[in-house]
Amino acid sequence: MRMDFITDQTARFIEDVQKVTTVEELMSLLQLVLPGLGVHHFTLGELRPEAGESFAGTFPEEWTNRYVERQYVFRDPVHLKLFHDREGFCWDEKRLVADRLLNRKSEIVFKEGCDFGLHEGFTHILPSLGGNIAIASFAGERVEQDPKTLPAMHLIALYMHAKFKELAAPQELPDSELLSLTPRERECLEWAGQGKTDWEIAQILGIKETTVHSHIENAKRRLKVGTRIQAVVRSARFGLIQC
């Protein structure tokens, strides 16, 4: 009975998702579907090899902001497994321990996520344009391990991602804004996109660490974003830098 329910829920979502016309409607539809699949939270993000940006979902806002600001993508045991296996999987503490993915740093990220109710889940890698890596994660305090849940989540993630990209396609920046990033700002963003810290970028470019920080802060302001990861993703999306 449970398996039929999952199959029916997935089919209804695929049918209904085609009808929504705004991101808000899309998120509302997802909120209706998640409880029936035994999960409470969903996030959809697009990652480059060394940078990432979470751009949609129902994960707690405080956790999402912390994750982005502290660049947890580089220590998240779930993402480390995803980058290694390149396929969808179920995860919880027991599985992550068995895969030897919980070390001193990654365990901190996992435990902090648990504080926000993200104890178990499903994570998928999705095809995306421009060489990006898109990921989708479903999580909750306890997630039922039904054999059909993982492929059902994968289908929902694929349709969710495609519809979100359609509805939330970024507007092109005016030429004046595109040209306002200086060559040095672009250079700093490219190194930031490869996971380099301000100090490391300063050593590479032969300038002061404070100067690197200023360049990146100026780029964030001109690109109208709040974090350096968002600045990297947005500038790469418009062809301003190569990552």
ZAVO-796308 format. One record per residue (C-alpha): z, x negated, y negated; residue in three letters. Coordinates in pm, whole numbers, padded with zeros to 5 digits, always signed. Layout:
BEGIN
ZXYALA
...
# end
This chain:
BEGIN
+00000+00000+00000MET
+00088-00285-00233ARG
-00243-00461-00169MET
-00442-00144-00241ASP
-00247-00099-00562PHE
-00334-00451-00675ILE
-00700-00398-00593THR
-00710-00068-00779ASP
-00527-00212-01080GLN
-00772-00501-01100THR
-01075-00273-01077ALA
-00939-00044-01348ARG
-00869-00338-01577PHE
-01222-00475-01534ILE
-01362-00132-01620GLU
-01130-00070-01915ASP
-01159-00417-02067VAL
-01526-00355-02139GLN
-01433-00067-02369LYS
-01189-00239-02606VAL
-01313-00332-02953THR
-01026-00537-03098THR
-00794-00815-02984VAL
-00500-00580-03041GLU
-00648-00324-02801GLU
-00711-00599-02548LEU
-00351-00717-02561MET
-00222-00360-02533SER
-00436-00304-02224LEU
-00300-00620-02068LEU
+00057-00512-02138GLN
-00008-00196-01935LEU
-00151-00388-01640VAL
+00100-00673-01605LEU
+00402-00475-01476PRO
+00195-00329-01194GLY
+00105-00681-01084LEU
+00464-00794-01083GLY
+00449-01028-01385VAL
+00581-01001-01739HIS
+00395-01261-01945HIS
+00041-01389-01986PHE
-00106-01672-02189THR
-00463-01785-02241LEU
-00532-02129-02381GLY
-00823-02363-02433GLU
-00763-02730-02373LEU
-00953-03049-02436ARG
-00878-03353-02221PRO
-00582-03463-02433GLU
-00512-03166-02661ALA
-00457-02797-02639GLY
-00415-02475-02826GLU
-00254-02158-02698SER
-00447-01877-02865PHE
-00356-01549-02698ALA
-00095-01391-02480GLY
+00245-01235-02441THR
+00459-01543-02384PHE
+00768-01546-02611PRO
+00661-01662-02957GLU
+00948-01909-02990GLU
+00848-02074-02661TRP
+00479-02087-02756THR
+00556-02249-03093ASN
+00789-02503-02932ARG
+00534-02581-02661TYR
+00260-02652-02913VAL
+00469-02839-03167GLU
+00629-03068-02907ARG
+00300-03119-02722GLN
+00452-03008-02393TYR
+00103-02984-02246VAL
+00133-03357-02167PHE
+00456-03304-01967ARG
+00425-02952-01831ASP
+00439-02983-01449PRO
+00223-02672-01409VAL
-00053-02818-01624HIS
-00021-03157-01455LEU
-00089-02988-01121LYS
-00373-02786-01271LEU
-00547-03094-01408PHE
-00510-03266-01071HIS
-00614-02981-00840ASP
-00861-02803-01071ARG
-00801-02470-00899GLU
-00568-02173-00924GLY
-00226-02184-00762PHE
+00113-02014-00742CYS
+00408-02205-00882TRP
+00786-02199-00886ASP
+01057-02464-00884GLU
+01050-02508-00507LYS
+00673-02569-00503ARG
+00685-02807-00799LEU
+00961-03009-00632VAL
+00760-03023-00308ALA
+00459-03152-00505ASP
+00681-03415-00671ARG
+00594-03287-01017LEU
+00947-03252-01152LEU
+01054-03583-01302ASN
+01298-03639-01589ARG
+01054-03533-01863LYS
+00863-03257-01686SER
+01182-03096-01557GLU
+01303-03054-01917ILE
+00986-02857-01999VAL
+01019-02643-01687PHE
+01388-02567-01744LYS
+01325-02473-02108GLU
+01051-02236-01992GLY
+01297-02080-01748CYS
+01529-02012-02042ASP
+01253-01782-02173PHE
+01210-01604-01838GLY
+00917-01815-01714LEU
+01052-01904-01368HIS
+00749-01836-01146GLU
+00384-01762-01192GLY
+00014-01805-01127PHE
-00211-02043-01320THR
-00590-02062-01318HIS
-00854-02289-01465ILE
-01149-02106-01619LEU
-01502-02212-01713PRO
-01556-02249-02086SER
-01825-02365-02325LEU
-01850-02698-02504GLY
-01675-02898-02236GLY
-01342-02730-02301ASN
-01089-02645-02031ILE
-00959-02290-02047ALA
-00644-02196-01861ILE
-00472-01867-01789ALA
-00111-01830-01676SER
+00086-01528-01559PHE
+00465-01568-01533ALA
+00795-01388-01493GLY
+01147-01425-01360GLU
+01040-01332-01007ARG
+00677-01298-00902VAL
+00581-01123-00579GLU
+00378-01347-00352GLN
+00125-01090-00232ASP
-00180-01256-00067PRO
-00418-01066-00295LYS
-00230-01133-00617THR
-00378-01476-00691LEU
-00746-01368-00672PRO
-00659-01048-00862ALA
-00502-01254-01140MET
-00805-01482-01142HIS
-01043-01191-01193LEU
-00828-01046-01470ILE
-00809-01387-01638ALA
-01186-01433-01626LEU
-01255-01095-01786TYR
-00970-01137-02033MET
-01101-01475-02142HIS
-01460-01358-02182ALA
-01358-01052-02383LYS
-01117-01246-02600PHE
-01384-01505-02684LYS
-01619-01223-02775GLU
-01369-01045-03001LEU
-01203-01348-03156ALA
-01506-01567-03218ALA
-01407-01779-03519PRO
-01593-01735-03844GLN
-01794-02033-03954GLU
-01627-02241-04221LEU
-01809-02265-04555PRO
-02003-02588-04598ASP
-01765-02698-04873SER
-01470-02682-04632GLU
-01658-02860-04358LEU
-01741-03144-04594LEU
-01388-03162-04738SER
-01249-03354-04440LEU
-01272-03721-04524THR
-01405-03976-04274PRO
-01051-04113-04232ARG
-00907-03765-04170GLU
-01168-03704-03904ARG
-01094-04043-03749GLU
-00721-03968-03732CYS
-00788-03628-03575LEU
-01012-03781-03311GLU
-00737-04022-03206TRP
-00480-03740-03219ALA
-00710-03544-02987GLY
-00678-03830-02738GLN
-00300-03791-02738GLY
-00220-04080-02973LYS
+00092-04066-03191THR
+00090-04143-03563ASP
+00226-04490-03489TRP
-00042-04560-03229GLU
-00319-04438-03459ILE
-00183-04658-03737ALA
-00198-04961-03508GLN
-00555-04880-03403ILE
-00682-04822-03758LEU
-00475-05092-03925GLY
-00306-04857-04172ILE
+00049-04734-04231LYS
+00203-04469-04005GLU
+00289-04260-04313THR
-00076-04275-04419THR
-00188-04142-04081VAL
+00062-03857-04111HIS
-00069-03772-04459SER
-00430-03768-04338HIS
-00347-03530-04055ILE
-00136-03305-04278GLU
-00422-03285-04530ASN
-00664-03199-04250ALA
-00432-02923-04125LYS
-00416-02773-04474ARG
-00793-02776-04521ARG
-00855-02632-04176LEU
-00590-02364-04239LYS
-00390-02434-03922VAL
-00022-02500-03857GLY
-00024-02780-03599THR
-00217-03099-03533ARG
-00332-02966-03197ILE
-00486-02665-03369GLN
-00648-02899-03621ALA
-00800-03106-03342VAL
-00932-02802-03157VAL
-01065-02631-03469ARG
-01238-02941-03607SER
-01390-03019-03266ALA
-01507-02657-03236ARG
-01706-02697-03557PHE
-01845-03035-03461GLY
-01641-03235-03712LEU
-01500-03470-03448ILE
-01572-03575-03092GLN
-01297-03553-02827CYS
# end
